[in-house]
Amino acid sequence: MANNIQPLQHFTKFESLELGNQLIEQALAYKANPTLDKAKGEGKRIGCIFLNPSLRTRVSTQLAAMNLGMEPIVLNMDKEGWALEMQEGAIMNRGTVEHIKDAAAVLGSYFDILAIRAFPSLTNKEEDMSDFTFSQFVKYSGVPVVSLESATRHPLQSLADQITIRENWSGKNKPKVVLTWGPHIKAIPHAVANSFAEWTLGMDHDLTITHPAGYELDEEFTKGATIEYNQSKALEDADFVYVKNWSSFNDYGKILSTDSSWMLTENHFENAKNAKVMHCLPVRRNLELSDEILDGPRSLVQEQAKNRIFAAQAAISHLLGNN
């Protein structure tokens, strides 16, 4: 595949329509033949560093790396590593044992690529929006870094989402994509919603975002989208409906509503007969999304999950091409 795109040093966010299309095409090539580039990562290692739980991200990244001939090693830093100090110039006379400078530098010396998952606190807005914890690994490791979800973005999930849309859209015009808030019992980060909006708009799709008042996302990620507070109106003529909960951004980390009427059922699709439904998983059944939708013909959820492998493979392959 011809590549006239400036190579990335890290994979952390949507960069351009051209690169997005290239990554989608590469992912689809890997889906057709997972071991197409089996020799590309031979003799190289990827360190998958988790500060937070994971299922799909963990396993799909490991499988993607092995498809490329790499050795993946997983470290659950929150359970198996030392308590990390993040602050510059800290006097470490309390609970933290190892400074991020030292830990990241060591990991960078052990691996050719690092893949990091670090959730937000949902209490310190300024720190979360700077992706503080994630950025420390980028700053001090000295090797390419793949985001396995940060405080603000989840680019591998969003790439898998765009692959899924590409596979399931045959229309001549842009698909109408709707991102709808769904109820939840916990305060949920904004990363998936932010990233999905950023990638969907970047890939030049028509995006409508619908949610109760007070759940507006950061405009950095939603500029260019239609914001509609009436869910029924938003869903009219939708081609793809992405369901995701998120907590308040303006009233940071707060739950403002748990309105069960926002959970999608078949009744919501009276004016969107052919709409397909997406969710990143894990999903709280019959709270965020009904069984009839998840287990019915509209659901693309399992396709999305499978595409996580090939999204990760495309991103890692791109970074390997720089080394």
PLY file of the C-alpha trace (Angstrom):
ply
format ascii 1.0
element vertex 323
property float x
property float y
property float z
element edge 322
property int vertex1
property int vertex2
end_header
0.00 0.00 0.00
1.41 3.37 -1.01
2.08 5.64 1.92
2.59 9.34 1.35
1.44 10.25 4.85
3.75 11.75 7.43
4.39 8.91 9.89
3.18 9.30 13.46
5.44 9.07 16.47
2.50 8.12 18.71
-1.07 6.92 18.16
-3.23 8.95 20.53
-5.98 10.68 18.51
-7.52 11.35 15.10
-4.94 13.07 12.91
-6.37 13.47 9.40
-8.92 12.14 6.94
-6.11 10.77 4.76
-4.51 8.84 7.62
-7.91 7.70 8.89
-8.74 6.21 5.50
-5.33 4.55 5.29
-5.71 2.96 8.72
-9.22 1.71 7.88
-8.01 0.19 4.61
-5.03 -1.42 6.35
-7.27 -2.81 9.09
-9.61 -4.34 6.50
-6.60 -5.91 4.75
-5.54 -7.43 8.07
-9.07 -8.64 8.71
-8.96 -10.49 5.40
-5.50 -11.88 6.18
-4.47 -11.40 9.84
-0.90 -12.67 9.34
-0.26 -10.58 6.23
2.66 -8.80 7.96
3.71 -11.56 10.36
7.40 -10.72 9.91
6.99 -6.98 10.48
7.26 -7.14 14.26
9.64 -10.06 14.52
12.09 -9.57 17.38
10.11 -6.64 18.81
8.05 -6.31 22.00
5.06 -4.22 22.96
4.38 -3.42 26.60
0.67 -3.15 27.41
0.51 -1.11 30.61
-2.88 -0.98 32.34
-3.60 1.44 35.14
-7.29 0.50 34.82
-9.37 -2.62 33.96
-9.85 -3.93 30.44
-11.24 -6.85 28.48
-11.49 -6.09 24.72
-8.66 -3.55 24.68
-6.30 -5.91 26.48
-6.98 -9.03 24.45
-7.38 -7.35 21.06
-4.08 -5.51 21.44
-2.27 -8.70 22.38
-3.77 -10.53 19.40
-2.94 -7.64 17.08
0.68 -7.63 18.20
1.00 -11.41 17.77
-0.50 -11.15 14.28
2.41 -8.82 13.48
4.98 -11.19 14.99
5.53 -9.08 18.12
5.72 -10.34 21.69
3.13 -8.59 23.88
3.74 -8.35 27.63
0.95 -7.11 29.90
1.50 -5.29 33.19
-1.43 -4.37 35.43
0.29 -1.38 36.95
-2.55 -0.71 39.38
-2.16 -4.19 40.93
1.29 -5.50 40.02
3.46 -2.39 39.94
4.63 0.11 42.53
2.47 3.09 43.46
3.57 5.83 41.06
4.42 9.42 41.87
3.46 11.73 38.99
4.33 15.19 40.30
7.58 16.89 39.29
9.89 17.64 42.20
7.84 15.63 44.69
9.35 14.69 48.04
8.39 11.03 48.09
7.89 10.57 51.81
4.31 9.26 51.68
2.50 6.46 49.82
4.15 6.56 46.39
7.13 4.27 45.80
8.40 4.97 42.28
8.43 8.10 40.18
6.87 8.00 36.72
10.15 9.35 35.29
11.96 6.21 36.37
9.20 3.71 35.64
8.45 5.06 32.14
12.14 5.27 31.24
12.70 1.66 32.31
9.67 0.44 30.38
10.84 2.39 27.35
14.17 0.58 27.51
12.43 -2.81 27.66
9.94 -2.33 24.81
9.86 -1.09 21.22
6.31 0.27 21.68
4.32 1.04 24.80
0.51 0.86 24.95
-1.00 2.71 27.91
-4.47 2.79 29.51
-5.05 5.55 32.07
-8.57 6.66 33.00
-9.51 10.13 34.30
-10.15 10.93 37.94
-13.42 12.74 37.05
-12.60 15.07 39.95
-9.74 17.23 38.66
-10.99 18.61 35.34
-7.84 20.54 34.42
-5.57 17.58 35.08
-7.84 15.17 33.23
-8.16 17.43 30.19
-4.37 17.62 29.95
-4.24 13.78 29.91
-1.72 14.20 32.68
-1.02 10.57 33.64
-0.97 9.33 30.05
1.26 12.18 28.92
3.87 11.33 31.54
4.48 7.98 29.85
4.75 9.72 26.47
7.15 12.27 27.93
9.51 9.93 29.74
9.42 6.57 27.91
11.29 7.62 24.77
9.41 5.13 22.54
6.23 5.25 20.43
3.09 5.10 22.56
-0.35 3.75 21.63
-3.35 4.98 23.60
-5.44 2.15 25.03
-7.72 4.90 26.38
-6.71 8.09 28.12
-8.64 10.60 30.18
-9.93 12.32 27.02
-9.82 9.86 24.10
-10.08 6.20 23.09
-8.68 6.19 19.54
-8.43 2.43 19.03
-12.11 2.07 19.86
-12.97 4.91 17.50
-10.90 3.44 14.70
-12.73 0.12 15.15
-16.02 2.05 15.08
-15.09 3.69 11.77
-14.07 0.33 10.32
-17.49 -1.03 11.32
-19.29 1.91 9.72
-17.24 1.50 6.53
-18.14 -2.19 6.30
-21.84 -1.56 6.86
-22.44 1.49 4.67
-23.11 1.21 0.95
-25.00 4.46 0.44
-23.90 7.10 -2.04
-24.21 9.99 0.42
-22.75 10.50 3.87
-24.32 8.29 6.52
-26.30 10.01 9.24
-24.60 9.00 12.49
-26.22 9.69 15.86
-24.35 9.60 19.16
-26.94 9.22 21.89
-26.44 9.41 25.63
-27.76 6.44 27.60
-28.53 6.20 31.31
-26.08 4.70 33.81
-25.73 4.34 37.58
-22.10 5.48 37.69
-20.16 8.55 36.59
-18.61 7.48 33.28
-15.66 9.18 31.52
-16.02 11.19 28.31
-13.21 9.49 26.36
-15.28 7.20 24.13
-17.87 9.86 23.32
-15.19 12.51 22.70
-13.17 10.24 20.48
-16.14 8.90 18.53
-17.28 12.45 17.81
-13.76 13.52 16.80
-13.27 10.57 14.44
-16.79 10.66 12.96
-16.53 14.36 12.13
-12.95 13.90 10.94
-14.05 11.14 8.57
-16.56 13.63 7.13
-19.76 11.92 8.30
-22.94 13.71 9.30
-23.00 13.59 13.12
-25.89 14.41 15.45
-25.33 14.24 19.22
-28.32 13.88 21.51
-28.44 13.97 25.30
-30.36 15.53 28.18
-29.58 19.15 29.00
-26.43 19.44 31.07
-24.57 16.61 29.32
-22.90 18.77 26.66
-19.46 17.42 25.73
-16.32 19.49 25.34
-16.71 21.59 22.18
-13.14 20.68 21.21
-14.54 17.32 20.13
-18.06 18.22 18.96
-17.55 21.32 16.83
-19.38 20.72 13.55
-21.90 18.27 15.00
-25.62 18.94 15.32
-26.66 19.03 18.98
-30.25 17.91 19.50
-31.85 17.56 22.95
-34.91 15.72 21.61
-33.79 12.11 21.18
-36.72 11.15 18.96
-35.98 13.99 16.56
-32.28 13.16 16.55
-32.96 9.55 15.61
-35.06 10.40 12.54
-33.53 8.86 9.38
-30.45 7.69 11.29
-28.18 5.16 9.59
-25.98 4.40 12.61
-26.82 5.03 16.28
-23.98 4.90 18.78
-25.10 4.50 22.40
-22.83 5.69 25.19
-23.19 7.10 28.66
-21.03 9.95 29.92
-21.09 12.15 32.99
-21.46 15.91 32.91
-18.51 17.83 31.48
-19.50 21.31 32.64
-20.53 20.10 36.12
-17.53 17.87 35.94
-18.00 14.18 36.68
-21.53 14.58 38.02
-24.61 12.45 37.23
-27.42 14.85 36.34
-29.97 12.39 35.01
-30.71 8.66 34.94
-33.86 9.00 32.81
-34.71 5.46 31.69
-36.62 6.73 28.65
-33.28 7.39 26.96
-32.51 3.64 26.81
-33.04 2.51 23.23
-35.76 -0.02 22.47
-37.29 -1.00 19.16
-39.98 1.65 19.71
-37.33 4.36 19.25
-36.78 3.39 15.61
-40.19 4.17 14.14
-38.57 6.86 11.95
-35.25 5.09 11.42
-36.30 1.70 10.10
-32.86 0.63 8.85
-30.66 2.10 11.57
-27.82 -0.02 12.96
-26.88 0.26 16.63
-23.37 0.44 18.05
-21.87 0.32 21.56
-18.26 -0.02 22.65
-18.91 -2.56 25.46
-19.07 -3.32 28.30
-22.77 -2.51 28.35
-25.23 -2.65 31.24
-28.10 -4.50 29.62
-31.58 -3.09 30.05
-30.11 0.08 31.55
-28.03 1.61 28.74
-29.40 -0.57 25.95
-32.22 -3.12 25.80
-31.79 -6.84 25.19
-34.03 -6.64 22.12
-31.61 -4.25 20.45
-28.38 -5.89 21.60
-29.53 -9.35 20.54
-31.46 -8.23 17.47
-30.60 -7.59 13.82
-29.78 -3.91 14.35
-26.81 -4.63 16.58
-23.25 -4.17 15.28
-21.80 -4.51 18.77
-20.04 -7.84 18.26
-18.66 -6.68 14.90
-17.19 -3.64 16.61
-15.57 -5.84 19.24
-13.96 -8.08 16.62
-12.73 -5.06 14.69
-10.80 -3.95 17.76
-8.12 -6.51 16.80
-7.60 -5.08 13.34
-7.79 -1.47 14.47
-4.97 -2.14 16.92
-3.05 -4.09 14.28
-3.26 -1.20 11.81
-2.13 1.34 14.41
0.77 -0.77 15.68
1.82 -1.59 12.12
1.89 2.12 11.31
4.21 2.79 14.24
6.43 -0.18 13.38
6.84 1.33 9.94
8.66 4.25 11.56
11.30 2.10 13.25
0 1
1 2
2 3
3 4
4 5
5 6
6 7
7 8
8 9
9 10
10 11
11 12
12 13
13 14
14 15
15 16
16 17
17 18
18 19
19 20
20 21
21 22
22 23
23 24
24 25
25 26
26 27
27 28
28 29
29 30
30 31
31 32
32 33
33 34
34 35
35 36
36 37
37 38
38 39
39 40
40 41
41 42
42 43
43 44
44 45
45 46
46 47
47 48
48 49
49 50
50 51
51 52
52 53
53 54
54 55
55 56
56 57
57 58
58 59
59 60
60 61
61 62
62 63
63 64
64 65
65 66
66 67
67 68
68 69
69 70
70 71
71 72
72 73
73 74
74 75
75 76
76 77
77 78
78 79
79 80
80 81
81 82
82 83
83 84
84 85
85 86
86 87
87 88
88 89
89 90
90 91
91 92
92 93
93 94
94 95
95 96
96 97
97 98
98 99
99 100
100 101
101 102
102 103
103 104
104 105
105 106
106 107
107 108
108 109
109 110
110 111
111 112
112 113
113 114
114 115
115 116
116 117
117 118
118 119
119 120
120 121
121 122
122 123
123 124
124 125
125 126
126 127
127 128
128 129
129 130
130 131
131 132
132 133
133 134
134 135
135 136
136 137
137 138
138 139
139 140
140 141
141 142
142 143
143 144
144 145
145 146
146 147
147 148
148 149
149 150
150 151
151 152
152 153
153 154
154 155
155 156
156 157
157 158
158 159
159 160
160 161
161 162
162 163
163 164
164 165
165 166
166 167
167 168
168 169
169 170
170 171
171 172
172 173
173 174
174 175
175 176
176 177
177 178
178 179
179 180
180 181
181 182
182 183
183 184
184 185
185 186
186 187
187 188
188 189
189 190
190 191
191 192
192 193
193 194
194 195
195 196
196 197
197 198
198 199
199 200
200 201
201 202
202 203
203 204
204 205
205 206
206 207
207 208
208 209
209 210
210 211
211 212
212 213
213 214
214 215
215 216
216 217
217 218
218 219
219 220
220 221
221 222
222 223
223 224
224 225
225 226
226 227
227 228
228 229
229 230
230 231
231 232
232 233
233 234
234 235
235 236
236 237
237 238
238 239
239 240
240 241
241 242
242 243
243 244
244 245
245 246
246 247
247 248
248 249
249 250
250 251
251 252
252 253
253 254
254 255
255 256
256 257
257 258
258 259
259 260
260 261
261 262
262 263
263 264
264 265
265 266
266 267
267 268
268 269
269 270
270 271
271 272
272 273
273 274
274 275
275 276
276 277
277 278
278 279
279 280
280 281
281 282
282 283
283 284
284 285
285 286
286 287
287 288
288 289
289 290
290 291
291 292
292 293
293 294
294 295
295 296
296 297
297 298
298 299
299 300
300 301
301 302
302 303
303 304
304 305
305 306
306 307
307 308
308 309
309 310
310 311
311 312
312 313
313 314
314 315
315 316
316 317
317 318
318 319
319 320
320 321
321 322
